[in-house]
Amino acid sequence: MTASQTINIRVNGQKEIIPSGQTLQQFIDHRFGKFPNVVAELNGQIIPHDHWGITLLQNQDRLELVHFVGGG
């Protein structure tokens, strides 16, 4: 993969290099699988789950992900 095919983003404060053209849904699916209990904040804005598939990640985006784990 060449540099023109990748972008730099920050995820929970850590720099990551990902393929360009990736949606938020694709990124979350790759990271968590089909994990339903995730909240995504992109550049200071909470992104509703139904917008993840149409939200393209861009170079220098700041993404904060929180996932909830149940237990007893």
HTML snippet that shows the backbone in 3Dmol.js (N, CA, C, O; Angstrom):
<script src="https://3Dmol.org/build/3Dmol-min.js"></script>
<div id="view" style="width:600px;height:400px;position:relative"></div>
<script>
const pdb = `
ATOM      1  N   MET A   1       0.845  -1.172   0.000  1.00  0.00           N
ATOM      2  CA  MET A   1       0.000   0.000   0.000  1.00  0.00           C
ATOM      3  C   MET A   1       0.893   1.238   0.000  1.00  0.00           C
ATOM      4  O   MET A   1       1.812   1.344   0.813  1.00  0.00           O
ATOM      5  N   THR A   2       0.631   2.150  -0.887  1.00  0.00           N
ATOM      6  CA  THR A   2       1.442   3.359  -0.958  1.00  0.00           C
ATOM      7  C   THR A   2       0.851   4.448  -0.065  1.00  0.00           C
ATOM      8  O   THR A   2      -0.286   4.346   0.397  1.00  0.00           O
ATOM      9  N   ALA A   3       1.639   5.480   0.164  1.00  0.00           N
ATOM     10  CA  ALA A   3       1.199   6.578   1.021  1.00  0.00           C
ATOM     11  C   ALA A   3      -0.068   7.235   0.491  1.00  0.00           C
ATOM     12  O   ALA A   3      -0.889   7.702   1.280  1.00  0.00           O
ATOM     13  N   SER A   4      -0.246   7.280  -0.825  1.00  0.00           N
ATOM     14  CA  SER A   4      -1.444   7.906  -1.388  1.00  0.00           C
ATOM     15  C   SER A   4      -2.693   7.049  -1.172  1.00  0.00           C
ATOM     16  O   SER A   4      -3.814   7.528  -1.345  1.00  0.00           O
ATOM     17  N   GLN A   5      -2.503   5.802  -0.801  1.00  0.00           N
ATOM     18  CA  GLN A   5      -3.626   4.905  -0.537  1.00  0.00           C
ATOM     19  C   GLN A   5      -3.951   4.826   0.950  1.00  0.00           C
ATOM     20  O   GLN A   5      -4.818   4.052   1.355  1.00  0.00           O
ATOM     21  N   THR A   6      -3.271   5.612   1.754  1.00  0.00           N
ATOM     22  CA  THR A   6      -3.487   5.580   3.191  1.00  0.00           C
ATOM     23  C   THR A   6      -3.729   6.989   3.718  1.00  0.00           C
ATOM     24  O   THR A   6      -3.395   7.984   3.074  1.00  0.00           O
ATOM     25  N   ILE A   7      -4.320   7.042   4.912  1.00  0.00           N
ATOM     26  CA  ILE A   7      -4.498   8.307   5.614  1.00  0.00           C
ATOM     27  C   ILE A   7      -4.051   8.120   7.054  1.00  0.00           C
ATOM     28  O   ILE A   7      -3.993   6.999   7.560  1.00  0.00           O
ATOM     29  N   ASN A   8      -3.737   9.226   7.702  1.00  0.00           N
ATOM     30  CA  ASN A   8      -3.359   9.219   9.112  1.00  0.00           C
ATOM     31  C   ASN A   8      -4.529   9.740   9.931  1.00  0.00           C
ATOM     32  O   ASN A   8      -5.073  10.807   9.649  1.00  0.00           O
ATOM     33  N   ILE A   9      -4.910   8.977  10.946  1.00  0.00           N
ATOM     34  CA  ILE A   9      -5.945   9.428  11.870  1.00  0.00           C
ATOM     35  C   ILE A   9      -5.461   9.174  13.294  1.00  0.00           C
ATOM     36  O   ILE A   9      -4.479   8.463  13.503  1.00  0.00           O
ATOM     37  N   ARG A  10      -6.146   9.753  14.262  1.00  0.00           N
ATOM     38  CA  ARG A  10      -5.873   9.486  15.674  1.00  0.00           C
ATOM     39  C   ARG A  10      -7.077   8.773  16.243  1.00  0.00           C
ATOM     40  O   ARG A  10      -8.209   9.241  16.123  1.00  0.00           O
ATOM     41  N   VAL A  11      -6.822   7.634  16.865  1.00  0.00           N
ATOM     42  CA  VAL A  11      -7.879   6.844  17.479  1.00  0.00           C
ATOM     43  C   VAL A  11      -7.577   6.746  18.968  1.00  0.00           C
ATOM     44  O   VAL A  11      -6.568   6.168  19.372  1.00  0.00           O
ATOM     45  N   ASN A  12      -8.459   7.315  19.772  1.00  0.00           N
ATOM     46  CA  ASN A  12      -8.256   7.358  21.223  1.00  0.00           C
ATOM     47  C   ASN A  12      -6.858   7.872  21.564  1.00  0.00           C
ATOM     48  O   ASN A  12      -6.191   7.364  22.466  1.00  0.00           O
ATOM     49  N   GLY A  13      -6.435   8.896  20.816  1.00  0.00           N
ATOM     50  CA  GLY A  13      -5.167   9.565  21.076  1.00  0.00           C
ATOM     51  C   GLY A  13      -3.947   8.925  20.432  1.00  0.00           C
ATOM     52  O   GLY A  13      -2.847   9.468  20.533  1.00  0.00           O
ATOM     53  N   GLN A  14      -4.115   7.783  19.773  1.00  0.00           N
ATOM     54  CA  GLN A  14      -2.994   7.079  19.156  1.00  0.00           C
ATOM     55  C   GLN A  14      -3.042   7.230  17.635  1.00  0.00           C
ATOM     56  O   GLN A  14      -4.097   7.075  17.020  1.00  0.00           O
ATOM     57  N   LYS A  15      -1.895   7.533  17.040  1.00  0.00           N
ATOM     58  CA  LYS A  15      -1.804   7.673  15.584  1.00  0.00           C
ATOM     59  C   LYS A  15      -1.980   6.306  14.931  1.00  0.00           C
ATOM     60  O   LYS A  15      -1.399   5.311  15.363  1.00  0.00           O
ATOM     61  N   GLU A  16      -2.794   6.284  13.883  1.00  0.00           N
ATOM     62  CA  GLU A  16      -2.977   5.071  13.091  1.00  0.00           C
ATOM     63  C   GLU A  16      -2.957   5.433  11.624  1.00  0.00           C
ATOM     64  O   GLU A  16      -3.387   6.517  11.231  1.00  0.00           O
ATOM     65  N   ILE A  17      -2.456   4.522  10.824  1.00  0.00           N
ATOM     66  CA  ILE A  17      -2.463   4.665   9.373  1.00  0.00           C
ATOM     67  C   ILE A  17      -3.448   3.626   8.852  1.00  0.00           C
ATOM     68  O   ILE A  17      -3.308   2.432   9.117  1.00  0.00           O
ATOM     69  N   ILE A  18      -4.447   4.096   8.105  1.00  0.00           N
ATOM     70  CA  ILE A  18      -5.488   3.206   7.598  1.00  0.00           C
ATOM     71  C   ILE A  18      -5.652   3.423   6.097  1.00  0.00           C
ATOM     72  O   ILE A  18      -5.190   4.431   5.562  1.00  0.00           O
ATOM     73  N   PRO A  19      -6.307   2.483   5.415  1.00  0.00           N
ATOM     74  CA  PRO A  19      -6.559   2.676   3.981  1.00  0.00           C
ATOM     75  C   PRO A  19      -7.481   3.879   3.751  1.00  0.00           C
ATOM     76  O   PRO A  19      -8.415   4.100   4.522  1.00  0.00           O
ATOM     77  N   SER A  20      -7.227   4.640   2.713  1.00  0.00           N
ATOM     78  CA  SER A  20      -8.111   5.750   2.375  1.00  0.00           C
ATOM     79  C   SER A  20      -9.428   5.185   1.837  1.00  0.00           C
ATOM     80  O   SER A  20      -9.486   4.059   1.341  1.00  0.00           O
ATOM     81  N   GLY A  21     -10.475   5.991   1.948  1.00  0.00           N
ATOM     82  CA  GLY A  21     -11.780   5.573   1.453  1.00  0.00           C
ATOM     83  C   GLY A  21     -12.549   4.689   2.411  1.00  0.00           C
ATOM     84  O   GLY A  21     -13.589   4.141   2.044  1.00  0.00           O
ATOM     85  N   GLN A  22     -12.062   4.540   3.624  1.00  0.00           N
ATOM     86  CA  GLN A  22     -12.708   3.671   4.602  1.00  0.00           C
ATOM     87  C   GLN A  22     -13.807   4.431   5.339  1.00  0.00           C
ATOM     88  O   GLN A  22     -13.622   5.579   5.741  1.00  0.00           O
ATOM     89  N   THR A  23     -14.959   3.769   5.510  1.00  0.00           N
ATOM     90  CA  THR A  23     -16.030   4.377   6.286  1.00  0.00           C
ATOM     91  C   THR A  23     -15.812   4.075   7.768  1.00  0.00           C
ATOM     92  O   THR A  23     -15.046   3.187   8.140  1.00  0.00           O
ATOM     93  N   LEU A  24     -16.501   4.833   8.582  1.00  0.00           N
ATOM     94  CA  LEU A  24     -16.461   4.591  10.016  1.00  0.00           C
ATOM     95  C   LEU A  24     -16.959   3.186  10.326  1.00  0.00           C
ATOM     96  O   LEU A  24     -16.395   2.507  11.185  1.00  0.00           O
ATOM     97  N   GLN A  25     -18.003   2.742   9.643  1.00  0.00           N
ATOM     98  CA  GLN A  25     -18.542   1.393   9.854  1.00  0.00           C
ATOM     99  C   GLN A  25     -17.485   0.332   9.548  1.00  0.00           C
ATOM    100  O   GLN A  25     -17.316  -0.612  10.320  1.00  0.00           O
ATOM    101  N   GLN A  26     -16.777   0.477   8.437  1.00  0.00           N
ATOM    102  CA  GLN A  26     -15.733  -0.487   8.078  1.00  0.00           C
ATOM    103  C   GLN A  26     -14.634  -0.510   9.131  1.00  0.00           C
ATOM    104  O   GLN A  26     -14.151  -1.579   9.505  1.00  0.00           O
ATOM    105  N   PHE A  27     -14.237   0.662   9.609  1.00  0.00           N
ATOM    106  CA  PHE A  27     -13.183   0.736  10.615  1.00  0.00           C
ATOM    107  C   PHE A  27     -13.621   0.045  11.904  1.00  0.00           C
ATOM    108  O   PHE A  27     -12.869  -0.748  12.470  1.00  0.00           O
ATOM    109  N   ILE A  28     -14.829   0.341  12.366  1.00  0.00           N
ATOM    110  CA  ILE A  28     -15.322  -0.257  13.607  1.00  0.00           C
ATOM    111  C   ILE A  28     -15.512  -1.764  13.452  1.00  0.00           C
ATOM    112  O   ILE A  28     -15.164  -2.526  14.354  1.00  0.00           O
ATOM    113  N   ASP A  29     -16.058  -2.200  12.325  1.00  0.00           N
ATOM    114  CA  ASP A  29     -16.221  -3.643  12.091  1.00  0.00           C
ATOM    115  C   ASP A  29     -14.881  -4.352  12.118  1.00  0.00           C
ATOM    116  O   ASP A  29     -14.763  -5.440  12.681  1.00  0.00           O
ATOM    117  N   HIS A  30     -13.868  -3.743  11.513  1.00  0.00           N
ATOM    118  CA  HIS A  30     -12.533  -4.343  11.487  1.00  0.00           C
ATOM    119  C   HIS A  30     -11.942  -4.402  12.898  1.00  0.00           C
ATOM    120  O   HIS A  30     -11.299  -5.385  13.264  1.00  0.00           O
ATOM    121  N   ARG A  31     -12.157  -3.374  13.668  1.00  0.00           N
ATOM    122  CA  ARG A  31     -11.587  -3.285  15.014  1.00  0.00           C
ATOM    123  C   ARG A  31     -12.327  -4.161  16.026  1.00  0.00           C
ATOM    124  O   ARG A  31     -11.696  -4.840  16.835  1.00  0.00           O
ATOM    125  N   PHE A  32     -13.667  -4.149  15.984  1.00  0.00           N
ATOM    126  CA  PHE A  32     -14.459  -4.815  17.014  1.00  0.00           C
ATOM    127  C   PHE A  32     -15.290  -5.990  16.505  1.00  0.00           C
ATOM    128  O   PHE A  32     -15.918  -6.679  17.309  1.00  0.00           O
ATOM    129  N   GLY A  33     -15.312  -6.237  15.212  1.00  0.00           N
ATOM    130  CA  GLY A  33     -16.278  -7.189  14.680  1.00  0.00           C
ATOM    131  C   GLY A  33     -17.639  -6.502  14.668  1.00  0.00           C
ATOM    132  O   GLY A  33     -17.722  -5.276  14.606  1.00  0.00           O
ATOM    133  N   LYS A  34     -18.667  -7.272  14.726  1.00  0.00           N
ATOM    134  CA  LYS A  34     -20.022  -6.704  14.728  1.00  0.00           C
ATOM    135  C   LYS A  34     -20.438  -6.403  16.158  1.00  0.00           C
ATOM    136  O   LYS A  34     -21.460  -6.901  16.632  1.00  0.00           O
ATOM    137  N   PHE A  35     -19.652  -5.592  16.840  1.00  0.00           N
ATOM    138  CA  PHE A  35     -19.862  -5.268  18.250  1.00  0.00           C
ATOM    139  C   PHE A  35     -20.868  -4.119  18.335  1.00  0.00           C
ATOM    140  O   PHE A  35     -20.565  -3.009  17.897  1.00  0.00           O
ATOM    141  N   PRO A  36     -22.055  -4.364  18.889  1.00  0.00           N
ATOM    142  CA  PRO A  36     -23.112  -3.347  18.825  1.00  0.00           C
ATOM    143  C   PRO A  36     -22.985  -2.207  19.830  1.00  0.00           C
ATOM    144  O   PRO A  36     -23.599  -1.158  19.634  1.00  0.00           O
ATOM    145  N   ASN A  37     -22.217  -2.377  20.886  1.00  0.00           N
ATOM    146  CA  ASN A  37     -22.196  -1.400  21.968  1.00  0.00           C
ATOM    147  C   ASN A  37     -20.992  -0.470  21.880  1.00  0.00           C
ATOM    148  O   ASN A  37     -20.162  -0.424  22.788  1.00  0.00           O
ATOM    149  N   VAL A  38     -20.907   0.268  20.779  1.00  0.00           N
ATOM    150  CA  VAL A  38     -19.799   1.198  20.563  1.00  0.00           C
ATOM    151  C   VAL A  38     -20.374   2.596  20.362  1.00  0.00           C
ATOM    152  O   VAL A  38     -21.374   2.778  19.668  1.00  0.00           O
ATOM    153  N   VAL A  39     -19.728   3.573  20.977  1.00  0.00           N
ATOM    154  CA  VAL A  39     -20.051   4.982  20.733  1.00  0.00           C
ATOM    155  C   VAL A  39     -18.855   5.575  20.001  1.00  0.00           C
ATOM    156  O   VAL A  39     -17.709   5.369  20.399  1.00  0.00           O
ATOM    157  N   ALA A  40     -19.129   6.310  18.934  1.00  0.00           N
ATOM    158  CA  ALA A  40     -18.066   6.909  18.121  1.00  0.00           C
ATOM    159  C   ALA A  40     -18.199   8.427  18.124  1.00  0.00           C
ATOM    160  O   ALA A  40     -19.260   8.975  17.826  1.00  0.00           O
ATOM    161  N   GLU A  41     -17.104   9.090  18.467  1.00  0.00           N
ATOM    162  CA  GLU A  41     -17.022  10.547  18.401  1.00  0.00           C
ATOM    163  C   GLU A  41     -15.954  10.880  17.375  1.00  0.00           C
ATOM    164  O   GLU A  41     -14.801  10.473  17.517  1.00  0.00           O
ATOM    165  N   LEU A  42     -16.330  11.612  16.351  1.00  0.00           N
ATOM    166  CA  LEU A  42     -15.410  11.979  15.277  1.00  0.00           C
ATOM    167  C   LEU A  42     -15.248  13.489  15.262  1.00  0.00           C
ATOM    168  O   LEU A  42     -16.203  14.229  15.026  1.00  0.00           O
ATOM    169  N   ASN A  43     -14.036  13.930  15.516  1.00  0.00           N
ATOM    170  CA  ASN A  43     -13.723  15.360  15.535  1.00  0.00           C
ATOM    171  C   ASN A  43     -14.662  16.140  16.454  1.00  0.00           C
ATOM    172  O   ASN A  43     -15.122  17.232  16.119  1.00  0.00           O
ATOM    173  N   GLY A  44     -14.932  15.553  17.617  1.00  0.00           N
ATOM    174  CA  GLY A  44     -15.738  16.233  18.623  1.00  0.00           C
ATOM    175  C   GLY A  44     -17.239  16.068  18.481  1.00  0.00           C
ATOM    176  O   GLY A  44     -17.994  16.623  19.279  1.00  0.00           O
ATOM    177  N   GLN A  45     -17.691  15.317  17.482  1.00  0.00           N
ATOM    178  CA  GLN A  45     -19.119  15.115  17.250  1.00  0.00           C
ATOM    179  C   GLN A  45     -19.467  13.637  17.396  1.00  0.00           C
ATOM    180  O   GLN A  45     -18.814  12.782  16.797  1.00  0.00           O
ATOM    181  N   ILE A  46     -20.500  13.332  18.197  1.00  0.00           N
ATOM    182  CA  ILE A  46     -20.986  11.953  18.279  1.00  0.00           C
ATOM    183  C   ILE A  46     -21.639  11.618  16.942  1.00  0.00           C
ATOM    184  O   ILE A  46     -22.480  12.366  16.446  1.00  0.00           O
ATOM    185  N   ILE A  47     -21.244  10.490  16.369  1.00  0.00           N
ATOM    186  CA  ILE A  47     -21.805  10.052  15.082  1.00  0.00           C
ATOM    187  C   ILE A  47     -22.848   8.972  15.368  1.00  0.00           C
ATOM    188  O   ILE A  47     -22.509   7.916  15.902  1.00  0.00           O
ATOM    189  N   PRO A  48     -24.117   9.223  15.018  1.00  0.00           N
ATOM    190  CA  PRO A  48     -25.149   8.200  15.240  1.00  0.00           C
ATOM    191  C   PRO A  48     -24.827   6.926  14.459  1.00  0.00           C
ATOM    192  O   PRO A  48     -24.277   6.975  13.359  1.00  0.00           O
ATOM    193  N   HIS A  49     -25.178   5.799  15.046  1.00  0.00           N
ATOM    194  CA  HIS A  49     -24.872   4.498  14.436  1.00  0.00           C
ATOM    195  C   HIS A  49     -25.372   4.405  12.997  1.00  0.00           C
ATOM    196  O   HIS A  49     -24.697   3.826  12.146  1.00  0.00           O
ATOM    197  N   ASP A  50     -26.533   4.963  12.718  1.00  0.00           N
ATOM    198  CA  ASP A  50     -27.085   4.850  11.360  1.00  0.00           C
ATOM    199  C   ASP A  50     -26.347   5.727  10.341  1.00  0.00           C
ATOM    200  O   ASP A  50     -26.672   5.686   9.155  1.00  0.00           O
ATOM    201  N   HIS A  51     -25.364   6.518  10.781  1.00  0.00           N
ATOM    202  CA  HIS A  51     -24.544   7.320   9.870  1.00  0.00           C
ATOM    203  C   HIS A  51     -23.144   6.732   9.658  1.00  0.00           C
ATOM    204  O   HIS A  51     -22.380   7.237   8.835  1.00  0.00           O
ATOM    205  N   TRP A  52     -22.809   5.686  10.385  1.00  0.00           N
ATOM    206  CA  TRP A  52     -21.460   5.121  10.275  1.00  0.00           C
ATOM    207  C   TRP A  52     -21.128   4.674   8.857  1.00  0.00           C
ATOM    208  O   TRP A  52     -20.004   4.874   8.398  1.00  0.00           O
ATOM    209  N   GLY A  53     -22.078   4.078   8.160  1.00  0.00           N
ATOM    210  CA  GLY A  53     -21.823   3.555   6.813  1.00  0.00           C
ATOM    211  C   GLY A  53     -21.618   4.617   5.757  1.00  0.00           C
ATOM    212  O   GLY A  53     -21.098   4.327   4.679  1.00  0.00           O
ATOM    213  N   ILE A  54     -22.021   5.855   6.051  1.00  0.00           N
ATOM    214  CA  ILE A  54     -21.869   6.944   5.072  1.00  0.00           C
ATOM    215  C   ILE A  54     -20.832   7.971   5.505  1.00  0.00           C
ATOM    216  O   ILE A  54     -20.611   8.969   4.819  1.00  0.00           O
ATOM    217  N   THR A  55     -20.198   7.722   6.646  1.00  0.00           N
ATOM    218  CA  THR A  55     -19.195   8.656   7.164  1.00  0.00           C
ATOM    219  C   THR A  55     -17.809   8.183   6.752  1.00  0.00           C
ATOM    220  O   THR A  55     -17.306   7.190   7.278  1.00  0.00           O
ATOM    221  N   LEU A  56     -17.189   8.890   5.812  1.00  0.00           N
ATOM    222  CA  LEU A  56     -15.843   8.535   5.359  1.00  0.00           C
ATOM    223  C   LEU A  56     -14.810   9.136   6.305  1.00  0.00           C
ATOM    224  O   LEU A  56     -14.903  10.305   6.676  1.00  0.00           O
ATOM    225  N   LEU A  57     -13.842   8.340   6.684  1.00  0.00           N
ATOM    226  CA  LEU A  57     -12.743   8.835   7.506  1.00  0.00           C
ATOM    227  C   LEU A  57     -11.776   9.599   6.610  1.00  0.00           C
ATOM    228  O   LEU A  57     -11.454   9.167   5.503  1.00  0.00           O
ATOM    229  N   GLN A  58     -11.321  10.740   7.111  1.00  0.00           N
ATOM    230  CA  GLN A  58     -10.456  11.623   6.350  1.00  0.00           C
ATOM    231  C   GLN A  58      -9.107  11.780   7.047  1.00  0.00           C
ATOM    232  O   GLN A  58      -8.981  11.543   8.248  1.00  0.00           O
ATOM    233  N   ASN A  59      -8.106  12.181   6.273  1.00  0.00           N
ATOM    234  CA  ASN A  59      -6.781  12.412   6.829  1.00  0.00           C
ATOM    235  C   ASN A  59      -6.862  13.404   7.986  1.00  0.00           C
ATOM    236  O   ASN A  59      -7.534  14.431   7.890  1.00  0.00           O
ATOM    237  N   GLN A  60      -6.176  13.090   9.072  1.00  0.00           N
ATOM    238  CA  GLN A  60      -6.080  13.905  10.279  1.00  0.00           C
ATOM    239  C   GLN A  60      -7.350  13.908  11.142  1.00  0.00           C
ATOM    240  O   GLN A  60      -7.458  14.715  12.065  1.00  0.00           O
ATOM    241  N   ASP A  61      -8.311  13.019  10.855  1.00  0.00           N
ATOM    242  CA  ASP A  61      -9.485  12.907  11.724  1.00  0.00           C
ATOM    243  C   ASP A  61      -9.062  12.466  13.115  1.00  0.00           C
ATOM    244  O   ASP A  61      -8.053  11.782  13.287  1.00  0.00           O
ATOM    245  N   ARG A  62      -9.853  12.871  14.108  1.00  0.00           N
ATOM    246  CA  ARG A  62      -9.670  12.446  15.493  1.00  0.00           C
ATOM    247  C   ARG A  62     -10.892  11.627  15.878  1.00  0.00           C
ATOM    248  O   ARG A  62     -12.009  12.142  15.915  1.00  0.00           O
ATOM    249  N   LEU A  63     -10.674  10.364  16.161  1.00  0.00           N
ATOM    250  CA  LEU A  63     -11.755   9.440  16.456  1.00  0.00           C
ATOM    251  C   LEU A  63     -11.604   8.916  17.876  1.00  0.00           C
ATOM    252  O   LEU A  63     -10.540   8.432  18.263  1.00  0.00           O
ATOM    253  N   GLU A  64     -12.673   9.017  18.640  1.00  0.00           N
ATOM    254  CA  GLU A  64     -12.704   8.455  19.989  1.00  0.00           C
ATOM    255  C   GLU A  64     -13.755   7.354  19.982  1.00  0.00           C
ATOM    256  O   GLU A  64     -14.906   7.583  19.610  1.00  0.00           O
ATOM    257  N   LEU A  65     -13.355   6.167  20.393  1.00  0.00           N
ATOM    258  CA  LEU A  65     -14.262   5.022  20.438  1.00  0.00           C
ATOM    259  C   LEU A  65     -14.360   4.507  21.859  1.00  0.00           C
ATOM    260  O   LEU A  65     -13.354   4.315  22.543  1.00  0.00           O
ATOM    261  N   VAL A  66     -15.593   4.287  22.289  1.00  0.00           N
ATOM    262  CA  VAL A  66     -15.836   3.700  23.609  1.00  0.00           C
ATOM    263  C   VAL A  66     -16.734   2.508  23.388  1.00  0.00           C
ATOM    264  O   VAL A  66     -17.768   2.618  22.729  1.00  0.00           O
ATOM    265  N   HIS A  67     -16.348   1.366  23.933  1.00  0.00           N
ATOM    266  CA  HIS A  67     -17.235   0.209  23.823  1.00  0.00           C
ATOM    267  C   HIS A  67     -17.556  -0.299  25.229  1.00  0.00           C
ATOM    268  O   HIS A  67     -16.726  -0.272  26.138  1.00  0.00           O
ATOM    269  N   PHE A  68     -18.772  -0.752  25.359  1.00  0.00           N
ATOM    270  CA  PHE A  68     -19.284  -1.179  26.645  1.00  0.00           C
ATOM    271  C   PHE A  68     -19.286  -2.701  26.709  1.00  0.00           C
ATOM    272  O   PHE A  68     -19.689  -3.373  25.760  1.00  0.00           O
ATOM    273  N   VAL A  69     -18.837  -3.227  27.822  1.00  0.00           N
ATOM    274  CA  VAL A  69     -18.783  -4.666  28.017  1.00  0.00           C
ATOM    275  C   VAL A  69     -19.647  -4.998  29.224  1.00  0.00           C
ATOM    276  O   VAL A  69     -19.472  -4.432  30.303  1.00  0.00           O
ATOM    277  N   GLY A  70     -20.572  -5.914  29.029  1.00  0.00           N
ATOM    278  CA  GLY A  70     -21.430  -6.327  30.138  1.00  0.00           C
ATOM    279  C   GLY A  70     -20.778  -7.441  30.934  1.00  0.00           C
ATOM    280  O   GLY A  70     -19.866  -8.120  30.461  1.00  0.00           O
ATOM    281  N   GLY A  71     -21.246  -7.604  32.101  1.00  0.00           N
ATOM    282  CA  GLY A  71     -20.723  -8.668  32.956  1.00  0.00           C
ATOM    283  C   GLY A  71     -21.449  -8.651  34.285  1.00  0.00           C
ATOM    284  O   GLY A  71     -22.291  -7.798  34.567  1.00  0.00           O
ATOM    285  N   GLY A  72     -21.088  -9.616  35.071  1.00  0.00           N
ATOM    286  CA  GLY A  72     -21.816  -9.685  36.340  1.00  0.00           C
ATOM    287  C   GLY A  72     -20.926  -9.740  37.527  1.00  0.00           C
ATOM    288  O   GLY A  72     -21.408  -9.800  38.658  1.00  0.00           O
TER     289      GLY A  72
END
`;
const viewer = $3Dmol.createViewer("view");
viewer.addModel(pdb, "pdb");
viewer.setStyle({}, {cartoon: {color: "spectrum"}});
viewer.zoomTo();
viewer.render();
</script>
